[in-house]
Amino acid sequence: MLKHRFQILFFIFALAEVTAQIFNLPKLHWVAKPLLVVLLAAYYRQGVPAVHKAFLFALAFCWLGDILLMFDHDHALFFMAGLGSFLIAHLLLIFSYRQLLLADDNFQGTQRVRLSFPILLAGSGLVVILYPRLNELKIPVMVYALVLTLMVVQSIFRLGRTNAMSFWLVFFGAVFFMLSDALLAINKFYQPIRFAGVWVMITYIAALYLIVNGVIAHDEKLR
């Protein structure tokens, strides 16, 4: 089945990217990383009867962000452009999560609040820690952190409004996305993290894979 072939290829290139990060293999990195989102998008396209355009565009901006951040060491503008691409991706994910809903369960409100509180606390805490070291990037990074946090909170608002499999996959994927960005920010602005590239990519790969499968699981419920 074509869907599973794309899935296998994704795992192969994900392993290649992590290997490139561990052993500092730039040529392998330049081949593997750009293909990750492309393969996931193809996997998603084969897994649903009709694509959600906003979600597909979110993946496209993740891909663009990946490419731009690969040039981050060459010029600070690439970092800003990459940050902007992922900002748009998160906004599109927020919009997608609002579309990927079934009937509302009014009894889940308390659980949504309980899940949201630690996320809001973590997002605001990270900003407080990084703020003194952001210099001229204070406003862009704060805006990005806000939108990133809202993306995770919006995934929580799907609780009781989609099937359990879709909810938990998207939720944990969103949390891994936040963790990946937090590791990247801490390593860049606060203090170096050993094997930062490895941990950033592992959490990022897990995030995208879980979110894509969560979206597929939602549509499978409708068939």
C-alpha atoms as one frame of an Amber mdcrd trajectory, in Angstrom:
protein
   0.000   0.000   0.000   1.378   3.399  -1.038   0.575   4.977   2.328   2.758
   2.482   4.197   5.599   2.917   1.712   5.696   6.620   2.457   5.607   5.793
   6.165   8.581   3.454   5.849  10.506   6.021   3.815   9.758   8.628   6.480
  11.208   6.383   9.194  14.293   5.694   7.065  15.020   9.380   6.484  14.135
  10.252  10.084  16.761   7.765  11.223  19.180   9.211   8.667  18.599  12.740
  10.005  19.127  11.693  13.618  22.280   9.828  12.556  23.496  12.960  10.762
  22.952  14.970  13.944  24.755  12.445  16.167  27.807  12.017  13.955  27.832
  15.516  12.411  27.305  14.417   8.817  26.272  17.610   6.960  25.798  15.964
   3.552  23.396  13.389   4.979  21.620  16.163   6.904  21.099  18.193   3.727
  19.536  15.175   2.026  17.440  13.790   4.893  15.927  16.814   6.611  14.174
  18.403   3.585  12.458  15.080   2.825  10.890  14.538   6.242   7.858  16.793
   5.876   7.501  15.941   2.178   7.196  12.239   2.994   4.798  12.914   5.864
   2.620  15.058   3.596   2.523  12.249   1.023   1.733   9.749   3.803  -1.083
  12.008   5.019  -2.463  12.467   1.496  -2.702   8.703   1.065  -4.313   8.228
   4.483  -7.399  10.425   4.103 -10.255  10.511   1.564  -9.893  14.293   1.189
  -7.117  16.524   2.507  -7.735  19.421   4.863  -6.126  22.277   2.951  -5.220
  24.302   6.043  -3.429  21.317   7.544  -1.577  20.616   4.308  -0.473  24.259
   4.159   0.678  23.961   7.795   2.942  21.098   6.745   4.162  23.169   3.791
   5.218  26.018   6.081   6.927  23.532   8.415   8.897  22.330   5.398   9.788
  25.905   4.458  10.840  26.601   8.049  13.061  23.515   8.006  14.795  24.711
   4.847  15.312  28.261   6.101  16.687  27.149   9.463  19.267  25.022   7.665
  20.871  28.353   6.648  20.600  29.785  10.163  24.377  29.742  10.690  24.937
  31.825   7.552  22.770  34.822   8.434  20.400  35.862  11.231  17.735  36.723
   8.654  17.332  33.033   7.897  16.508  32.401  11.548  13.872  35.135  11.484
  12.428  33.822   8.230  12.355  30.286   9.623  10.686  31.549  12.788   8.093
  33.331  10.664   7.402  30.198   8.629   6.803  28.116  11.732   4.663  30.906
  13.184   2.389  30.667  10.138   2.443  26.874  10.443   1.225  27.084  14.038
  -1.541  29.508  13.091  -2.659  27.093  10.385  -2.537  24.212  12.870  -4.736
  26.197  15.249  -7.208  26.750  12.419  -7.009  23.058  11.465  -7.690  21.887
  15.013 -10.819  24.056  15.071 -12.003  22.285  11.917 -11.150  18.760  13.046
 -14.002  18.431  15.526 -16.973  16.144  15.995 -19.933  16.723  18.316 -19.097
  18.713  21.448 -19.058  16.966  24.836 -19.892  19.594  27.445 -18.682  17.352
  30.263 -15.040  17.668  29.188 -14.651  21.352  30.101 -12.941  20.727  33.459
 -10.467  18.282  31.932  -9.571  20.798  29.215  -8.770  23.431  31.834  -6.647
  20.982  33.833  -4.641  20.002  30.769  -4.273  23.603  29.598  -2.893  24.999
  32.866   0.504  23.177  32.802   0.956  24.149  29.139   0.270  27.826  29.845
   2.605  27.679  32.839   5.396  26.053  30.807   5.028  28.515  27.926   5.079
  31.596  30.148   7.898  30.167  32.278  10.119  29.644  29.242   9.540  33.237
  28.099  10.452  34.547  31.560  13.697  32.556  31.537  14.721  33.573  28.018
  13.508  37.184  27.998  16.671  38.857  29.410  18.829  37.169  26.761  16.710
  37.785  23.667  17.958  41.341  22.974  16.448  42.623  19.701  14.526  39.345
  19.244  12.369  39.879  22.331   9.139  40.738  20.503   9.406  38.127  17.681
  10.252  35.313  20.089   7.516  36.324  22.550   4.916  36.422  19.761   6.097
  33.030  18.529   5.979  31.550  22.043   2.427  32.832  22.491   1.204  31.321
  19.223   3.043  28.047  19.940   1.387  27.821  23.364  -2.028  28.583  21.857
  -1.454  25.812  19.298  -0.995  23.279  22.100  -3.977  24.667  24.039  -6.141
  24.468  20.918  -5.214  20.792  20.599  -6.514  20.349  24.166  -9.844  21.950
  23.228 -10.442  18.919  20.973 -10.918  16.754  24.071 -14.378  15.220  23.901
 -14.880  16.657  20.412 -13.083  13.940  18.423 -12.256  10.284  18.984  -9.785
   9.437  21.765  -7.068   8.206  19.390  -7.109  11.416  17.354  -7.141  13.615
  20.452  -4.195  11.983  22.229  -2.041  11.698  19.098  -2.532  15.372  18.209
  -2.144  16.499  21.830   1.119  14.641  22.445   2.351  15.728  19.018   1.666
  19.361  19.927   3.465  18.922  23.265   6.497  17.414  21.502   6.453  20.369
  19.089   6.559  22.746  22.042   9.342  20.721  23.670  11.386  20.731  20.451
  11.107  24.505  20.096  11.904  24.975  23.794  15.090  22.921  23.455  16.098
  24.889  20.366  15.458  28.221  22.129  17.287  27.232  25.325  20.273  26.013
  23.331  20.362  29.168  21.176  19.599  31.862  23.734  20.229  30.518  27.238
  22.924  27.859  27.405  24.247  25.129  25.101  22.666  21.707  25.450  24.755
  18.634  24.753  23.531  16.931  21.578  20.948  19.693  21.194  20.488  18.999
  17.490  19.720  15.349  18.218  17.078  16.108  20.857  15.523  18.903  18.821
  15.133  16.660  15.780  13.887  13.616  17.720  11.152  15.640  19.401  10.320
  17.485  16.165  10.064  14.264  14.168   7.874  12.708  16.868   5.700  15.841
  16.921   4.966  15.852  13.215   4.420  12.108  13.009   1.969  12.088  15.923
   0.029  15.116  14.677  -0.310  13.722  11.155  -1.513  10.373  12.468  -3.915
  12.151  14.809  -5.459  14.002  11.876  -5.719  10.754   9.911  -7.360   9.063
  12.922  -9.980  11.829  13.065 -10.930  11.317   9.424 -11.000   7.539   9.830
 -13.783   8.027  12.390 -15.879   9.709   9.707 -15.670   6.843   7.209
